[in-house]
C-alpha cells in the first residue's frame, strides 16, 4: 500500500461536481459534515414549525383567558390538536432526511469513483468506514422517505394500542 501519497491531494469530485484537489480525508470529512448538517437543518425546520403551532396555541389560550369565554378555550384546543396532527402526518421531514442521505450517497459514489484506491492509507479507510457506519446508523433511525405517520409512541394523539 502506498502511504507516501496519503497526505498529498488526491483527485476527487466535490459535491458541486467540480474537480477538487482536496485530499481524500478532507473530501470525506466535508461530505460527512454536510450530511449531518442537512439532518440538523431538517430537524431545526421541523422544530420551528412545532414551535410556531405551540406559540399560536398559547396566544389562543391567553386570549381565551382574558375574555373568559369557554368556547375560545375549546377552539384553541381543537385548532392546536388539528395542527399538531397535521404536523405529525407531514411528509416533509422524512423527505428532507431522505434527500440528505441521497446527497451523501451520491457524494460517496463520486468520491470513490474518482479515487485511486492504491493511494488510500489505513486512516483513509478507517475514516471512510467510520463515516459509513455513523451515517447509515443515523439514517436507519430516521423516518424513511414517504413516511406519513409517526410511530404511536411519539404521537400523543394516537390512542392506546395505536388504533386510529
Secondary structure, DSSP 8 states (H G I E B T S, - for coil): ---TTTTS---EE-TTSSEE-S-HHHHHHHHHHHHHHHHHHHHHHHHHHHHHHHHHHHHHHHHHHHHT-HHHHHHHHHHHHHHHHHHHH-SHHHHHHHHHHHHHHHHHHHHHHTS-GGG--HHHHHHHHHHHHHHHHHHHTS--TT--S--GGG-TTS-GGG--
